[in-house]
Amino acid sequence: MLHYSRLLSCILLVCAGWVNAAHAQARLNVVLLMSEELDGKGAVIPLSGEVVELLRYLEQHTRLKFEVRRYPWKRAVENAALGEGLIFGISKTRERLRSFKFSMPIFTDQALLVTLCRAKFNFNAINDLKGKTIGIVRGTSYGEEFDRLSNVLFKVEDDTSNNLGRFKKLSMRRMDAFLLYSSSANIGRLETYFNQQYMAEFGDKQADSKLFCILPKPVSSIDIHIAMRPDGDASLLQKIDKAILQGHQDGKLARIYSPR
């Protein structure tokens, strides 16, 4: 009987060890809200390769499993503030600092002005936008100075995240430019991509010409974070911050967002 009890105890200890190991290996599912971008048919454009690679890196180094939910940006911010999940791709503003806790910066986005090439204008400072109409995605911040002077120094045209619709408005001269966030350092390649994607939609078939131009100087450069409600699980951001710090130190994040 004594040997049997010892054997049973050993079996229980081994099973407990397996259970603990399984728990250690299990990934915690976390809802991650993100912006959606739509194509000309209203379908959601898949996440970029850089974002997919970044999320895989963070999952690998946090043992989290992200359940990505994509919404129009304004709705994504509102849902995150209500506690639906964490939110990716958000920048800090005075107002948001009252509603969210932020991770360390992951990368820096540039707010770029997209114009018609035949109607390009010089942009070096915010005052160069005086009297112009600039398209923005509803609910998006483009830096404190731009936000403060919206509909004061210049007029803003609220858009959805439907890229085709934004280019159509621009081609019809309903605005002088619209703002586009990008982490790419290769502006020329980005410009070529948009012309290939959208120029034919508006009847411009000239292969040796460009319809859309991106101005070289950004309106702002904004640090991008993951954020959550202040009363959320603080350990999630701690894990994410640790992974972000490692990614900066080992150069992985720089390689993900390097020019391609």
Buried (B, 14 or more C-beta within 10 A) or exposed (E): EEEEEEEEEEEEEEEEEEEEEEEEEEEEEBBBBBBBBBEBEEEEEEBEEBBEBBBEBBBEBBEBEBEBBBBBBBBBBBBBBEEBBBBBBBBBBEEBEEBBBBBBBBBBBBBBBBBBEEEBEEBEEBEBBEEBBBBBBEBBBBBBEBBEBBEEBBBBBEBBBBBBBBBBBBBEEEBBBBBBBBBBEEBEEBBBEBBEBBBEEBEBEEEEEBBBBBBEEBBBEBBBBBBBBEEBEEEBBEBBBEBBEEBBEEEBBEEBBEEE
